[in-house]
Amino acid sequence: YDGKSDLHVGITNSNGVVYNYNEQGIHRAESGWEQCISVPLVQPDMFGLLQQWDELLEEFSVGEAWLPHRYEEHNHNCYTYALAFINSVLTAQGKRQMSKSEFTEKFVIPQTKKASKYITLHQELTANDFYIVPLPNQENRC
């Protein structure tokens, strides 16, 4: 990633299928997201939500709001879809919804900062012909 193009956003179900929205409508992808940044949304101890997640995601995704003709690049896009789903889950739990900026600051920016550091390091190492070798096993040393 060069930092200049837009990122695409999706939400996974419990089997790793990525639900995402674009000008052609909702897609369910089992591959093609191997180099994504994962932003964990559900804690492992939220067992009740985890059990309902797939059903909630599927029901939400077939809604009229996500038909192809409703797509608008800046105001009704993949990010809008993901945030609207998250907010629908929060509402169902009786919690306060998040604004776009709040979600971005709390969840997206911390993960993208980490990824950016790794990408920059990788680019520097490959551009300068470095390679990494594992250290010898240190357990046998005194």
N, CA, C and O atoms as a DFTB+ gen file, in Angstrom:
568 C
 N C O
     1  1       0.842      -1.184       0.000
     2  2       0.000       0.000       0.000
     3  2       0.881       1.239       0.000
     4  3       1.833       1.327       0.776
     5  1       0.575       2.174      -0.848
     6  2       1.406       3.364      -0.998
     7  2       0.921       4.560      -0.189
     8  3       1.581       5.598      -0.170
     9  1      -0.225       4.429       0.480
    10  2      -0.749       5.522       1.288
    11  2      -1.498       6.573       0.487
    12  3      -1.993       7.543       1.061
    13  1      -1.590       6.404      -0.809
    14  2      -2.228       7.418      -1.647
    15  2      -3.614       7.025      -2.138
    16  3      -4.415       7.891      -2.490
    17  1      -3.902       5.744      -2.167
    18  2      -5.200       5.312      -2.668
    19  2      -6.156       5.005      -1.518
    20  3      -5.738       4.832      -0.373
    21  1      -7.442       4.942      -1.843
    22  2      -8.448       4.630      -0.828
    23  2      -8.359       3.167      -0.424
    24  3      -7.953       2.310      -1.209
    25  1      -8.744       2.906       0.805
    26  2      -8.822       1.532       1.284
    27  2     -10.248       1.039       1.126
    28  3     -11.188       1.833       1.145
    29  1     -10.411      -0.252       0.972
    30  2     -11.744      -0.855       0.903
    31  2     -12.023      -1.497       2.261
    32  3     -11.115      -2.036       2.894
    33  1     -13.268      -1.440       2.704
    34  2     -13.638      -1.894       4.038
    35  2     -14.682      -2.999       3.940
    36  3     -15.556      -2.967       3.074
    37  1     -14.581      -3.969       4.830
    38  2     -15.564      -5.027       4.892
    39  2     -15.706      -5.529       6.324
    40  3     -14.939      -5.145       7.207
    41  1     -16.694      -6.389       6.539
    42  2     -16.946      -6.996       7.853
    43  2     -16.982      -8.511       7.649
    44  3     -17.627      -8.994       6.719
    45  1     -16.300      -9.255       8.503
    46  2     -16.306     -10.713       8.335
    47  2     -17.370     -11.373       9.189
    48  3     -17.742     -10.884      10.255
    49  1     -17.846     -12.499       8.686
    50  2     -18.705     -13.336       9.515
    51  2     -17.803     -14.288      10.307
    52  3     -16.578     -14.180      10.236
    53  1     -18.389     -15.202      11.047
    54  2     -17.584     -16.073      11.908
    55  2     -16.752     -17.087      11.130
    56  3     -15.864     -17.721      11.699
    57  1     -17.028     -17.248       9.841
    58  2     -16.256     -18.169       9.007
    59  2     -15.207     -17.460       8.158
    60  3     -14.562     -18.083       7.314
    61  1     -15.036     -16.155       8.379
    62  2     -14.035     -15.398       7.636
    63  2     -14.495     -14.889       6.284
    64  3     -13.681     -14.373       5.519
    65  1     -15.773     -15.017       5.969
    66  2     -16.304     -14.471       4.713
    67  2     -16.453     -12.960       4.909
    68  3     -17.068     -12.506       5.875
    69  1     -15.886     -12.195       3.985
    70  2     -15.908     -10.738       4.097
    71  2     -17.103     -10.180       3.332
    72  3     -17.210     -10.343       2.117
    73  1     -17.991      -9.526       4.057
    74  2     -19.130      -8.824       3.465
    75  2     -18.647      -7.402       3.178
    76  3     -18.122      -6.725       4.061
    77  1     -18.829      -6.963       1.945
    78  2     -18.388      -5.616       1.596
    79  2     -19.335      -5.024       0.566
    80  3     -20.063      -5.744      -0.118
    81  1     -19.313      -3.723       0.468
    82  2     -20.265      -2.982      -0.368
    83  2     -19.525      -2.067      -1.321
    84  3     -18.598      -1.356      -0.932
    85  1     -19.954      -2.096      -2.595
    86  2     -19.420      -1.155      -3.575
    87  2     -20.522      -0.797      -4.579
    88  3     -21.696      -1.080      -4.341
    89  1     -20.150      -0.188      -5.676
    90  2     -21.136       0.267      -6.652
    91  2     -21.952      -0.868      -7.275
    92  3     -22.960      -0.621      -7.938
    93  1     -21.520      -2.096      -7.064
    94  2     -22.275      -3.255      -7.572
    95  2     -23.119      -3.915      -6.484
    96  3     -23.755      -4.940      -6.727
    97  1     -23.127      -3.336      -5.296
    98  2     -23.920      -3.865      -4.192
    99  2     -23.095      -4.643      -3.194
   100  3     -21.885      -4.444      -3.081
   101  1     -23.754      -5.532      -2.468
   102  2     -23.104      -6.331      -1.430
   103  2     -22.388      -7.526      -2.054
   104  3     -22.904      -8.182      -2.958
   105  1     -21.193      -7.786      -1.549
   106  2     -20.413      -8.949      -1.977
   107  2     -20.044      -9.762      -0.747
   108  3     -19.857      -9.222       0.343
   109  1     -19.945     -11.054      -0.944
   110  2     -19.489     -11.970       0.104
   111  2     -18.251     -12.669      -0.447
   112  3     -18.357     -13.515      -1.335
   113  1     -17.088     -12.322       0.073
   114  2     -15.830     -12.819      -0.486
   115  2     -15.134     -13.775       0.469
   116  3     -14.917     -13.458       1.638
   117  1     -14.790     -14.939      -0.041
   118  2     -14.043     -15.912       0.757
   119  2     -12.544     -15.761       0.557
   120  3     -11.760     -16.335       1.313
   121  1     -12.139     -15.003      -0.440
   122  2     -10.712     -14.763      -0.681
   123  2     -10.542     -13.349      -1.231
   124  3     -11.513     -12.654      -1.531
   125  1      -9.287     -12.949      -1.351
   126  2      -8.997     -11.625      -1.882
   127  2      -8.726     -10.585      -0.799
   128  3      -8.414      -9.433      -1.103
   129  1      -8.846     -10.991       0.455
   130  2      -8.622     -10.068       1.567
   131  2      -7.412     -10.501       2.406
   132  3      -7.286     -10.113       3.567
   133  1      -6.540     -11.292       1.821
   134  2      -5.416     -11.857       2.561
   135  2      -4.453     -10.800       3.094
   136  3      -3.774     -11.041       4.092
   137  1      -4.381      -9.655       2.462
   138  2      -3.466      -8.605       2.906
   139  2      -4.207      -7.436       3.547
   140  3      -3.812      -6.280       3.397
   141  1      -5.269      -7.745       4.253
   142  2      -6.064      -6.687       4.888
   143  2      -5.532      -6.372       6.282
   144  3      -4.729      -7.115       6.845
   145  1      -5.993      -5.273       6.809
   146  2      -5.739      -4.909       8.200
   147  2      -6.977      -5.308       8.981
   148  3      -8.089      -4.883       8.667
   149  1      -6.778      -6.115       9.985
   150  2      -7.906      -6.588      10.782
   151  2      -8.126      -5.659      11.970
   152  3      -7.195      -5.358      12.717
   153  1      -9.351      -5.216      12.132
   154  2      -9.726      -4.355      13.249
   155  2     -10.719      -5.137      14.110
   156  3     -11.901      -5.211      13.774
   157  1     -10.254      -5.717      15.210
   158  2     -11.165      -6.508      16.059
   159  2     -12.272      -5.641      16.653
   160  3     -12.015      -4.569      17.201
   161  1     -13.500      -6.124      16.533
   162  2     -14.662      -5.382      17.023
   163  2     -15.350      -6.075      18.193
   164  3     -15.925      -5.413      19.056
   165  1     -15.294      -7.400      18.226
   166  2     -16.012      -8.167      19.229
   167  2     -15.002      -8.875      20.134
   168  3     -14.104      -9.569      19.658
   169  1     -15.162      -8.690      21.429
   170  2     -14.299      -9.352      22.398
   171  2     -14.683     -10.829      22.511
   172  3     -15.858     -11.167      22.374
   173  1     -13.715     -11.709      22.758
   174  2     -14.014     -13.140      22.866
   175  2     -15.047     -13.486      23.942
   176  3     -15.731     -14.504      23.830
   177  1     -15.169     -12.662      24.974
   178  2     -16.122     -12.963      26.044
   179  2     -17.558     -12.542      25.714
   180  3     -18.457     -12.725      26.535
   181  1     -17.777     -11.990      24.539
   182  2     -19.117     -11.569      24.123
   183  2     -19.797     -12.716      23.377
   184  3     -20.157     -12.586      22.206
   185  1     -19.967     -13.837      24.071
   186  2     -20.453     -15.069      23.466
   187  2     -21.821     -14.907      22.811
   188  3     -22.037     -15.412      21.709
   189  1     -22.735     -14.219      23.460
   190  2     -24.081     -14.026      22.903
   191  2     -24.041     -13.306      21.571
   192  3     -24.733     -13.695      20.630
   193  1     -23.239     -12.262      21.484
   194  2     -23.119     -11.512      20.233
   195  2     -22.442     -12.355      19.164
   196  3     -22.845     -12.324      18.001
   197  1     -21.418     -13.105      19.547
   198  2     -20.721     -13.949      18.583
   199  2     -21.665     -14.967      17.945
   200  3     -21.554     -15.266      16.756
   201  1     -22.580     -15.487      18.730
   202  2     -23.522     -16.471      18.198
   203  2     -24.514     -15.843      17.219
   204  3     -24.973     -16.515      16.295
   205  1     -24.846     -14.584      17.405
   206  2     -25.815     -13.894      16.545
   207  2     -25.170     -13.168      15.371
   208  3     -25.861     -12.774      14.432
   209  1     -23.865     -12.988      15.415
   210  2     -23.143     -12.138      14.471
   211  2     -23.494     -12.447      13.010
   212  3     -23.857     -11.545      12.255
   213  1     -23.387     -13.711      12.618
   214  2     -23.619     -14.076      11.217
   215  2     -25.032     -13.730      10.769
   216  3     -25.234     -13.196       9.679
   217  1     -25.990     -14.032      11.605
   218  2     -27.387     -13.744      11.272
   219  2     -27.618     -12.236      11.172
   220  3     -28.276     -11.770      10.241
   221  1     -27.086     -11.480      12.116
   222  2     -27.233     -10.024      12.089
   223  2     -26.590      -9.437      10.834
   224  3     -27.160      -8.555      10.191
   225  1     -25.412      -9.926      10.492
   226  2     -24.691      -9.416       9.321
   227  2     -25.446      -9.721       8.030
   228  3     -25.558      -8.863       7.154
   229  1     -25.958     -10.930       7.917
   230  2     -26.709     -11.313       6.709
   231  2     -28.000     -10.495       6.596
   232  3     -28.311      -9.976       5.524
   233  1     -28.746     -10.380       7.684
   234  2     -29.993      -9.606       7.667
   235  2     -29.732      -8.148       7.309
   236  3     -30.463      -7.553       6.517
   237  1     -28.694      -7.585       7.894
   238  2     -28.354      -6.195       7.624
   239  2     -27.976      -5.994       6.153
   240  3     -28.360      -5.002       5.534
   241  1     -27.232      -6.932       5.616
   242  2     -26.683      -6.801       4.265
   243  2     -27.715      -6.929       3.154
   244  3     -27.471      -6.472       2.038
   245  1     -28.847      -7.531       3.431
   246  2     -29.876      -7.659       2.391
   247  2     -30.855      -6.487       2.413
   248  3     -31.829      -6.475       1.660
   249  1     -30.600      -5.512       3.267
   250  2     -31.470      -4.345       3.355
   251  2     -31.412      -3.481       2.106
   252  3     -30.423      -3.486       1.373
   253  1     -32.481      -2.744       1.880
   254  2     -32.582      -1.871       0.703
   255  2     -31.499      -0.807       0.641
   256  3     -31.132      -0.347      -0.440
   257  1     -30.993      -0.420       1.791
   258  2     -29.979       0.639       1.831
   259  2     -28.724       0.263       1.055
   260  3     -27.962       1.137       0.644
   261  1     -28.503      -1.048       0.851
   262  2     -27.244      -1.499       0.250
   263  2     -27.406      -2.009      -1.174
   264  3     -26.588      -2.788      -1.665
   265  1     -28.466      -1.562      -1.828
   266  2     -28.649      -1.897      -3.233
   267  2     -27.633      -1.111      -4.064
   268  3     -27.215      -0.026      -3.662
   269  1     -27.237      -1.646      -5.209
   270  2     -26.194      -0.995      -6.018
   271  2     -26.492       0.452      -6.389
   272  3     -25.588       1.288      -6.356
   273  1     -27.734       0.768      -6.741
   274  2     -28.047       2.130      -7.195
   275  2     -27.936       3.164      -6.069
   276  3     -27.909       4.364      -6.340
   277  1     -27.871       2.723      -4.833
   278  2     -27.753       3.657      -3.709
   279  2     -26.304       4.038      -3.414
   280  3     -26.045       4.974      -2.658
   281  1     -25.376       3.320      -4.005
   282  2     -23.956       3.589      -3.759
   283  2     -23.603       5.004      -4.212
   284  3     -24.023       5.454      -5.278
   285  1     -22.836       5.685      -3.392
   286  2     -22.333       7.023      -3.716
   287  2     -20.917       7.084      -3.141
   288  3     -20.725       6.898      -1.940
   289  1     -19.961       7.337      -3.970
   290  2     -18.547       7.205      -3.618
   291  2     -18.142       7.877      -2.302
   292  3     -17.326       7.322      -1.565
   293  1     -18.683       9.040      -1.993
   294  2     -18.226       9.773      -0.807
   295  2     -19.162       9.674       0.392
   296  3     -18.719       9.835       1.529
   297  1     -20.445       9.412       0.161
   298  2     -21.395       9.474       1.268
   299  2     -22.143       8.182       1.584
   300  3     -22.772       8.074       2.637
   301  1     -22.083       7.209       0.690
   302  2     -22.791       5.941       0.915
   303  2     -21.939       4.836       0.273
   304  3     -22.211       4.379      -0.836
   305  1     -20.908       4.431       1.004
   306  2     -19.885       3.556       0.446
   307  2     -19.566       2.403       1.391
   308  3     -20.342       2.116       2.302
   309  1     -18.440       1.744       1.184
   310  2     -18.070       0.587       2.003
   311  2     -17.878       0.967       3.474
   312  3     -18.228       0.192       4.364
   313  1     -17.336       2.130       3.727
   314  2     -17.120       2.567       5.109
   315  2     -18.460       2.861       5.787
   316  3     -18.666       2.524       6.953
   317  1     -19.356       3.489       5.046
   318  2     -20.704       3.760       5.557
   319  2     -21.401       2.453       5.915
   320  3     -22.054       2.343       6.952
   321  1     -21.251       1.470       5.040
   322  2     -21.847       0.146       5.259
   323  2     -21.319      -0.477       6.548
   324  3     -22.098      -0.914       7.395
   325  1     -19.998      -0.518       6.695
   326  2     -19.393      -1.137       7.881
   327  2     -19.809      -0.406       9.157
   328  3     -20.181      -1.040      10.144
   329  1     -19.746       0.903       9.137
   330  2     -20.109       1.679      10.324
   331  2     -21.600       1.553      10.641
   332  3     -21.976       1.472      11.811
   333  1     -22.439       1.536       9.627
   334  2     -23.878       1.372       9.856
   335  2     -24.173       0.009      10.487
   336  3     -25.031      -0.099      11.363
   337  1     -23.459      -1.030      10.040
   338  2     -23.659      -2.348      10.647
   339  2     -23.219      -2.332      12.110
   340  3     -23.935      -2.821      12.983
   341  1     -22.063      -1.779      12.369
   342  2     -21.559      -1.691      13.743
   343  2     -22.544      -0.933      14.622
   344  3     -22.830      -1.348      15.744
   345  1     -23.059       0.174      14.112
   346  2     -24.017       0.963      14.880
   347  2     -25.340       0.226      15.088
   348  3     -25.994       0.410      16.115
   349  1     -25.737      -0.601      14.130
   350  2     -26.962      -1.378      14.322
   351  2     -26.772      -2.407      15.435
   352  3     -27.698      -2.673      16.201
   353  1     -25.580      -2.980      15.525
   354  2     -25.274      -3.931      16.606
   355  2     -25.244      -3.202      17.945
   356  3     -25.786      -3.696      18.934
   357  1     -24.615      -2.034      17.981
   358  2     -24.565      -1.255      19.221
   359  2     -25.971      -0.884      19.690
   360  3     -26.276      -0.978      20.879
   361  1     -26.817      -0.468      18.768
   362  2     -28.191      -0.111      19.098
   363  2     -28.942      -1.313      19.658
   364  3     -29.661      -1.185      20.649
   365  1     -28.784      -2.473      19.039
   366  2     -29.448      -3.692      19.509
   367  2     -28.995      -4.071      20.917
   368  3     -29.735      -4.710      21.664
   369  1     -27.785      -3.675      21.270
   370  2     -27.255      -3.946      22.610
   371  2     -27.594      -2.835      23.599
   372  3     -27.207      -2.903      24.766
   373  1     -28.310      -1.822      23.143
   374  2     -28.661      -0.701      24.004
   375  2     -27.506       0.243      24.261
   376  3     -27.498       0.971      25.253
   377  1     -26.522       0.232      23.359
   378  2     -25.349       1.101      23.507
   379  2     -25.443       2.275      22.545
   380  3     -26.203       2.260      21.577
   381  1     -24.654       3.279      22.841
   382  2     -24.614       4.496      22.041
   383  2     -23.905       4.235      20.707
   384  3     -22.892       3.537      20.658
   385  1     -24.446       4.799      19.639
   386  2     -23.821       4.680      18.323
   387  2     -22.551       5.512      18.253
   388  3     -22.366       6.443      19.036
   389  1     -21.673       5.171      17.306
   390  2     -20.426       5.914      17.107
   391  2     -20.497       6.741      15.837
   392  3     -21.084       6.330      14.835
   393  1     -19.892       7.906      15.901
   394  2     -19.782       8.729      14.700
   395  2     -18.646       8.173      13.848
   396  3     -17.846       7.359      14.309
   397  1     -18.590       8.621      12.618
   398  2     -17.532       8.190      11.713
   399  2     -16.155       8.548      12.276
   400  3     -15.239       7.726      12.255
   401  1     -16.014       9.763      12.773
   402  2     -14.719      10.187      13.299
   403  2     -14.357       9.427      14.581
   404  3     -13.194       9.079      14.780
   405  1     -15.328       9.171      15.440
   406  2     -15.061       8.420      16.670
   407  2     -14.602       6.995      16.348
   408  3     -13.635       6.506      16.932
   409  1     -15.297       6.331      15.419
   410  2     -14.911       4.980      15.047
   411  2     -13.518       4.968      14.421
   412  3     -12.698       4.102      14.724
   413  1     -13.266       5.925      13.558
   414  2     -11.962       6.011      12.896
   415  2     -10.850       6.193      13.917
   416  3      -9.833       5.502      13.857
   417  1     -11.035       7.119      14.856
   418  2     -10.003       7.393      15.860
   419  2      -9.800       6.228      16.816
   420  3      -8.667       5.908      17.178
   421  1     -10.886       5.596      17.224
   422  2     -10.807       4.548      18.239
   423  2     -10.353       3.196      17.685
   424  3      -9.614       2.473      18.353
   425  1     -10.787       2.851      16.474
   426  2     -10.526       1.524      15.939
   427  2      -9.596       1.493      14.734
   428  3      -8.694       0.658      14.671
   429  1      -9.805       2.387      13.782
   430  2      -9.080       2.303      12.517
   431  2      -7.663       2.862      12.612
   432  3      -6.709       2.198      12.205
   433  1      -7.517       4.056      13.135
   434  2      -6.200       4.696      13.164
   435  2      -5.156       3.884      13.935
   436  3      -4.039       3.732      13.441
   437  1      -5.466       3.356      15.121
   438  2      -4.442       2.561      15.811
   439  2      -3.938       1.365      14.981
   440  3      -2.744       1.064      14.992
   441  1      -4.827       0.698      14.277
   442  2      -4.414      -0.461      13.476
   443  2      -3.643      -0.033      12.229
   444  3      -2.676      -0.692      11.846
   445  1      -4.057       1.055      11.596
   446  2      -3.356       1.499      10.397
   447  2      -1.985       2.074      10.733
   448  3      -1.064       1.985       9.921
   449  1      -1.837       2.660      11.915
   450  2      -0.510       3.142      12.333
   451  2       0.457       1.974      12.475
   452  3       1.602       2.046      12.029
   453  1      -0.014       0.896      13.101
   454  2       0.827      -0.304      13.239
   455  2       1.210      -0.853      11.876
   456  3       2.374      -1.161      11.624
   457  1       0.228      -0.971      11.008
   458  2       0.485      -1.513       9.671
   459  2       1.456      -0.620       8.904
   460  3       2.333      -1.116       8.197
   461  1       1.301       0.679       9.043
   462  2       2.177       1.619       8.351
   463  2       3.629       1.439       8.772
   464  3       4.531       1.511       7.938
   465  1       3.857       1.206      10.053
   466  2       5.227       0.978      10.537
   467  2       5.834      -0.260       9.883
   468  3       6.986      -0.236       9.449
   469  1       5.058      -1.342       9.814
   470  2       5.555      -2.574       9.206
   471  2       5.779      -2.414       7.708
   472  3       6.762      -2.920       7.167
   473  1       4.877      -1.717       7.042
   474  2       5.026      -1.499       5.601
   475  2       6.270      -0.671       5.330
   476  3       7.043      -0.991       4.427
   477  1       6.471       0.393       6.104
   478  2       7.643       1.246       5.930
   479  2       8.926       0.458       6.169
   480  3       9.881       0.576       5.401
   481  1       8.952      -0.340       7.223
   482  2      10.115      -1.162       7.517
   483  2      10.384      -2.140       6.374
   484  3      11.527      -2.287       5.940
   485  1       9.351      -2.800       5.891
   486  2       9.502      -3.746       4.783
   487  2      10.041      -3.052       3.535
   488  3      10.936      -3.574       2.871
   489  1       9.500      -1.882       3.216
   490  2       9.954      -1.146       2.038
   491  2      11.423      -0.742       2.159
   492  3      12.179      -0.836       1.192
   493  1      11.819      -0.297       3.333
   494  2      13.219       0.086       3.553
   495  2      14.154      -1.108       3.438
   496  3      15.213      -1.019       2.818
   497  1      13.761      -2.216       4.034
   498  2      14.601      -3.414       3.979
   499  2      14.755      -3.925       2.550
   500  3      15.860      -4.274       2.133
   501  1      13.668      -3.971       1.805
   502  2      13.758      -4.478       0.440
   503  2      14.455      -3.492      -0.494
   504  3      15.150      -3.911      -1.420
   505  1      14.284      -2.205      -0.269
   506  2      14.925      -1.196      -1.124
   507  2      16.427      -1.159      -0.914
   508  3      17.168      -0.766      -1.816
   509  1      16.889      -1.561       0.263
   510  2      18.314      -1.480       0.571
   511  2      18.992      -2.849       0.620
   512  3      20.065      -3.001       1.203
   513  1      18.355      -3.835       0.003
   514  2      18.919      -5.184      -0.122
   515  2      19.302      -5.820       1.209
   516  3      20.322      -6.502       1.302
   517  1      18.503      -5.603       2.220
   518  2      18.692      -6.277       3.496
   519  2      17.863      -7.548       3.508
   520  3      16.873      -7.671       2.788
   521  1      18.276      -8.469       4.320
   522  2      17.451      -9.634       4.578
   523  2      17.615     -10.018       6.034
   524  3      18.608      -9.667       6.672
   525  1      16.651     -10.729       6.549
   526  2      16.630     -11.074       7.969
   527  2      16.860     -12.569       8.110
   528  3      16.229     -13.381       7.433
   529  1      17.787     -12.915       9.012
   530  2      18.026     -14.327       9.306
   531  2      17.710     -14.571      10.768
   532  3      17.919     -13.691      11.603
   533  1      17.210     -15.750      11.088
   534  2      16.924     -16.032      12.493
   535  2      18.212     -16.148      13.299
   536  3      19.240     -16.606      12.801
   537  1      18.130     -15.724      14.548
   538  2      19.281     -15.872      15.439
   539  2      19.451     -17.334      15.793
   540  3      18.476     -18.085      15.821
   541  1      20.690     -17.749      16.067
   542  2      20.874     -19.138      16.498
   543  2      20.115     -19.379      17.802
   544  3      19.855     -18.445      18.560
   545  1      19.774     -20.607      18.048
   546  2      19.036     -20.962      19.252
   547  2      19.819     -20.514      20.482
   548  3      20.957     -20.936      20.685
   549  1      19.214     -19.662      21.299
   550  2      19.902     -19.063      22.450
   551  2      19.727     -19.900      23.714
   552  3      20.315     -19.572      24.745
   553  1      18.943     -20.960      23.663
   554  2      18.670     -21.734      24.874
   555  2      19.891     -22.457      25.412
   556  3      19.974     -22.702      26.615
   557  1      20.835     -22.804      24.560
   558  2      22.001     -23.568      24.989
   559  2      23.139     -22.695      25.504
   560  3      24.183     -23.209      25.904
   561  1      22.948     -21.412      25.496
   562  2      23.994     -20.486      25.963
   563  2      23.857     -20.245      27.446
   564  3      22.760     -20.306      28.001
   565  1      24.997     -19.968      28.091
   566  2      25.013     -19.684      29.527
   567  2      24.770     -18.237      29.802
   568  3      24.751     -17.823      30.961
